[in-house]
Amino acid sequence: MAFECTVVTPEKQAFEGMVLQVIVAAHDGSMGVLTGRAPMLVKLGVGALRLDRPDGQKQYFLIDGGVAQMKGDRLVILTQEARGAEGLEVKEAEAAMAEAAGKRIVDEKSFEERQRGMERARAMRELAGK
């Protein structure tokens, strides 16, 4: 059974349609959502979003933070960024990884920024081949 899913960024609605399953990067790891899921509200992290559509196709996005809410048979994902995997390239991911790794750590904030940048670059690299 399918359920409705909407993915929204501050700039646009990245996806709206029926899905069979969603795998989303939560702040503490990946989680799956199926039809009939109990209501939930979860903080998102940086990583992959996979949408399994009823036609058998899988659609992938790189997401960056936000929240996901399941209420009834509707999942709404609000995120700062939702880039389709088809627009990601391995070279771009490698450049982002090199930039993040090269950041100088001087305090806790700079350490967290470096880690987030590296996490984002790893997710980009993983999705670039999809």
C-alpha positions as a Markdown table, in Angstrom:
| # | Residue | x | y | z |
|---|---|---|---|---|
| 1 | Met | 0.0 | 0.0 | 0.0 |
| 2 | Ala | 1.2 | 3.4 | -0.9 |
| 3 | Phe | 1.1 | 6.7 | 1.1 |
| 4 | Glu | 1.6 | 10.3 | 0.2 |
| 5 | Cys | 5.0 | 11.9 | 0.6 |
| 6 | Thr | 6.0 | 15.6 | 0.1 |
| 7 | Val | 9.6 | 16.9 | 0.3 |
| 8 | Val | 9.9 | 20.7 | 0.7 |
| 9 | Thr | 12.9 | 23.0 | 0.8 |
| 10 | Pro | 12.9 | 26.8 | 1.4 |
| 11 | Glu | 13.2 | 27.3 | -2.3 |
| 12 | Lys | 10.9 | 24.7 | -3.8 |
| 13 | Gln | 8.8 | 21.5 | -3.5 |
| 14 | Ala | 11.3 | 18.8 | -4.5 |
| 15 | Phe | 8.8 | 15.9 | -4.6 |
| 16 | Glu | 5.2 | 15.2 | -4.1 |
| 17 | Gly | 3.6 | 11.8 | -4.9 |
| 18 | Met | 2.8 | 8.3 | -3.7 |
| 19 | Val | 5.5 | 6.1 | -2.3 |
| 20 | Leu | 5.7 | 2.5 | -0.9 |
| 21 | Gln | 8.6 | 3.2 | 1.4 |
| 22 | Val | 10.9 | 6.0 | 2.5 |
| 23 | Ile | 14.4 | 5.7 | 4.0 |
| 24 | Val | 15.4 | 8.9 | 5.5 |
| 25 | Ala | 18.6 | 10.2 | 7.2 |
| 26 | Ala | 17.5 | 11.0 | 10.7 |
| 27 | His | 19.9 | 12.9 | 13.1 |
| 28 | Asp | 20.9 | 9.6 | 14.7 |
| 29 | Gly | 20.9 | 7.2 | 11.8 |
| 30 | Ser | 18.7 | 6.0 | 8.9 |
| 31 | Met | 15.1 | 5.1 | 9.5 |
| 32 | Gly | 12.4 | 3.6 | 7.3 |
| 33 | Val | 8.8 | 4.6 | 7.0 |
| 34 | Leu | 6.0 | 2.4 | 5.6 |
| 35 | Thr | 2.3 | 2.7 | 5.2 |
| 36 | Gly | 0.4 | 2.7 | 8.5 |
| 37 | Arg | 3.3 | 4.1 | 10.5 |
| 38 | Ala | 2.4 | 5.5 | 13.9 |
| 39 | Pro | 2.5 | 9.3 | 14.0 |
| 40 | Met | 6.0 | 10.6 | 14.4 |
| 41 | Leu | 8.2 | 13.7 | 14.3 |
| 42 | Val | 11.9 | 13.3 | 13.7 |
| 43 | Lys | 14.9 | 15.6 | 13.4 |
| 44 | Leu | 16.8 | 15.0 | 10.2 |
| 45 | Gly | 20.5 | 14.8 | 9.6 |
| 46 | Val | 22.7 | 15.0 | 6.5 |
| 47 | Gly | 22.5 | 12.1 | 4.2 |
| 48 | Ala | 20.4 | 10.1 | 1.7 |
| 49 | Leu | 16.7 | 10.2 | 1.2 |
| 50 | Arg | 15.3 | 7.2 | -0.7 |
| 51 | Leu | 11.8 | 7.1 | -2.1 |
| 52 | Asp | 10.4 | 3.8 | -3.3 |
| 53 | Arg | 7.6 | 4.6 | -5.7 |
| 54 | Pro | 4.7 | 2.3 | -6.6 |
| 55 | Asp | 6.0 | 2.0 | -10.2 |
| 56 | Gly | 9.1 | 0.2 | -9.0 |
| 57 | Gln | 11.4 | 3.2 | -9.4 |
| 58 | Lys | 13.6 | 4.5 | -6.6 |
| 59 | Gln | 14.3 | 8.2 | -6.3 |
| 60 | Tyr | 17.3 | 9.5 | -4.3 |
| 61 | Phe | 18.0 | 13.0 | -2.8 |
| 62 | Leu | 20.8 | 14.4 | -0.7 |
| 63 | Ile | 19.1 | 16.1 | 2.3 |
| 64 | Asp | 20.6 | 18.5 | 4.8 |
| 65 | Gly | 18.8 | 18.7 | 8.2 |
| 66 | Gly | 15.2 | 19.6 | 8.9 |
| 67 | Val | 12.3 | 17.5 | 10.2 |
| 68 | Ala | 10.0 | 14.7 | 9.0 |
| 69 | Gln | 6.4 | 14.3 | 10.2 |
| 70 | Met | 4.2 | 11.2 | 9.6 |
| 71 | Lys | 0.5 | 11.9 | 10.3 |
| 72 | Gly | -2.1 | 9.5 | 9.0 |
| 73 | Asp | -1.0 | 8.3 | 5.6 |
| 74 | Arg | 1.0 | 11.4 | 4.8 |
| 75 | Leu | 4.8 | 12.0 | 5.3 |
| 76 | Val | 6.0 | 15.6 | 5.1 |
| 77 | Ile | 9.8 | 16.2 | 4.9 |
| 78 | Leu | 11.0 | 19.8 | 5.5 |
| 79 | Thr | 14.7 | 20.2 | 4.8 |
| 80 | Gln | 17.2 | 22.9 | 4.0 |
| 81 | Glu | 18.3 | 21.1 | 0.9 |
| 82 | Ala | 17.0 | 18.2 | -1.3 |
| 83 | Arg | 19.3 | 17.7 | -4.3 |
| 84 | Gly | 18.4 | 14.9 | -6.7 |
| 85 | Ala | 21.1 | 12.2 | -7.0 |
| 86 | Glu | 21.1 | 12.7 | -10.8 |
| 87 | Gly | 22.7 | 16.1 | -10.2 |
| 88 | Leu | 25.5 | 14.9 | -8.1 |
| 89 | Glu | 29.0 | 14.0 | -9.4 |
| 90 | Val | 31.9 | 12.1 | -7.8 |
| 91 | Lys | 34.3 | 14.9 | -8.6 |
| 92 | Glu | 32.1 | 17.4 | -6.7 |
| 93 | Ala | 31.9 | 15.1 | -3.7 |
| 94 | Glu | 35.7 | 14.6 | -3.7 |
| 95 | Ala | 36.3 | 18.3 | -3.8 |
| 96 | Ala | 33.8 | 18.9 | -1.0 |
| 97 | Met | 35.6 | 16.2 | 1.1 |
| 98 | Ala | 39.0 | 17.8 | 0.5 |
| 99 | Glu | 37.6 | 21.2 | 1.5 |
| 100 | Ala | 36.0 | 19.8 | 4.7 |
| 101 | Ala | 39.1 | 17.8 | 5.6 |
| 102 | Gly | 41.3 | 20.9 | 5.1 |
| 103 | Lys | 39.3 | 23.1 | 7.5 |
| 104 | Arg | 41.4 | 24.2 | 10.5 |
| 105 | Ile | 39.9 | 23.2 | 13.9 |
| 106 | Val | 40.3 | 25.9 | 16.5 |
| 107 | Asp | 37.2 | 25.3 | 18.7 |
| 108 | Glu | 34.2 | 23.1 | 19.1 |
| 109 | Lys | 32.2 | 25.0 | 16.5 |
| 110 | Ser | 34.9 | 24.6 | 13.8 |
| 111 | Phe | 35.2 | 20.9 | 14.7 |
| 112 | Glu | 31.4 | 20.4 | 14.2 |
| 113 | Glu | 31.4 | 22.3 | 10.9 |
| 114 | Arg | 34.3 | 20.1 | 9.7 |
| 115 | Gln | 32.5 | 16.9 | 10.7 |
| 116 | Arg | 29.2 | 18.0 | 9.1 |
| 117 | Gly | 31.1 | 18.9 | 5.9 |
| 118 | Met | 32.7 | 15.5 | 5.7 |
| 119 | Glu | 29.4 | 13.8 | 6.5 |
| 120 | Arg | 27.8 | 15.7 | 3.6 |
| 121 | Ala | 30.6 | 14.9 | 1.2 |
| 122 | Arg | 30.4 | 11.2 | 2.0 |
| 123 | Ala | 26.7 | 11.2 | 1.4 |
| 124 | Met | 27.3 | 13.1 | -1.9 |
| 125 | Arg | 29.8 | 10.5 | -3.0 |
| 126 | Glu | 27.5 | 7.6 | -2.1 |
| 127 | Leu | 24.6 | 9.1 | -4.1 |
| 128 | Ala | 26.6 | 10.3 | -7.1 |
| 129 | Gly | 26.5 | 6.8 | -8.6 |
| 130 | Lys | 22.8 | 6.3 | -8.3 |
